[in-house]
Amino acid sequence: MAARAAAHEGRMVVTLDRRFADIRRYPPGTHPGLIVLRTHDQSAPAVESLLSSFLQRYGLEGLAGCIV
């Protein structure tokens, strides 16, 4: 599973899959961090723009171990 591999490497996961927002399955603090993007337009340019805007606004420093 990609999420397990990312956690093993200490990397956050960025996904469009809302199942990753389930805190019962992924309790905060038990992983490096999960960023779940919600957008109607899931094209690569739209997702890249959304993620870029998110990172400019919030950064990653305070998101370790969180589900956002």
Buried (B, 14 or more C-beta within 10 A) or exposed (E): EEBEEBBEEEBBBBBEEEEBBEEEEBEEEEBBBBBBBEEEEEEEEEBEEBBEEBEEEEEEEEBEBBBB
